[in-house]
Amino acid sequence: MSTAAIVIIGNEILSAKIADENGPWLTRELRALGVEVRRIETVPDEIPLIVDALHRAKSQAKWAFTSGGIGPTHDDVTIAAVAQAFGRKVVPERRILGMLEAHYGDRLNAARRRLADVPEGAHIDWHEGSWFPVISLEGVAVLPGPPLLFKEGFGRIRDRYRSAPLFGRAVYLALGEGEIAEHLDAAVAKHPQVPIGSYPRFDPGADYRVKITFDGRAEADVTAALAFVRALRHGLTERGHVLRPFA
């Protein structure tokens, strides 16, 4: 099973100055690749808290992704935190530094030089003309915070994470959760390999009351779990369901 954790970094997210777009977007992208997201955590621009979050992420998932905290200003501390988390030094990457020297010339100050800093031993995905490198170390991919750059950076490394597809099925019911809870309990016990989710709707304009989802690595298991629920309650009224691989 391929799993991932996402660490969103930035005081601006925690203060609601900016709404995070990268976590939900990356979750959908990873699911399409067959990667199950196990954790999303948001932390401020503080090295100790970022290090703690990275340790939790790597203890619970094969892959980890960071969003934010890359750049030349005082609050861009993600590179230093990733290096510290894995006991590495921060060193200048010669290719990137050379590009910065060629681009800025005499205007290359100390702040801009920081854009070439990487954890020692990191893998660099970078090519001439790129705005930034994608840095990977010990299964952690470091991505910038602005959504446009985040998506461009992930696009460079996307195929690295492709895994066996996840399958999902959903039913939309006109019944409330209290009427179906015992049947879901039985389905979970019978099919532990299929995560089952129950999501009620409370807005009066909705044409269903509960959405039930079934997910799994094996299409046959997902289909069997759904069939089990339907067999327990023949009176379940559905709006419809769709079976598809998320890849």
Secondary structure, DSSP 8 states (H G I E B T S, - for coil): -EEEEEEEE-HHHHTTSS---HHHHHHHHHHHTTEEEEEEEEE-S-HHHHHHHHHHHHHH-SEEEEES--SSSTT--HHHHHHHHTT--EEE-HHHHHHHHHHHGGG--HHHHGGGEEETT-EEE--TT-SS-EEEETTEEEE-SSHHHHHHHHHHHGGGG--S--EEEEEEESS-HHHHHHHHHHHHHH-TTS-EEEEE---TT-S-SEEEEEEESSHHHHHHHHHHHHHH-TT--BS---EEE--
